[in-house]
Amino acid sequence: MKAAQKQAAIETIKAGYDRYIITNGQSANNVTTYQAPGTFNTVGTVGAMGSYSAQTTYTPGPMMTAGTHDQALGIHMFKAGDPGYSNAISARDVLGPKWAVIVKDGVMTCTN
């Protein structure tokens, strides 16, 4: 949520607005883990009198992870004088005193 809030503030400033309200939010996690198919290996020997001995070994396939974490936001942006401006969140306040640098560099979602 912190990253989404910061991204909303960044996009508000980039679009030339000062404040915003998040009007809609959606997220989805379709990450899944599964095991890939394994392999079988059979080794046999023929003994005296035509006897046969065999041993089969199964080696599981690797674990695989696939999918994404997705998020979508609906944002209503405001400029000074717009109806609802005073009830909206200040984009610069959300980003703090170094807002200009954050707008330029973006949000690092893995560390913020």
Secondary structure, DSSP 8 states (H G I E B T S, - for coil): -HHHHHHHHHHHHHTT-SEEEEEEEEEEE--EEEE---EEEEEEEE-GGG-EEEEEEEE---EEEE--EEEEEEEEEE-TTSTTGGGSEEHHHHH-TTHHHHHHH---TTT-
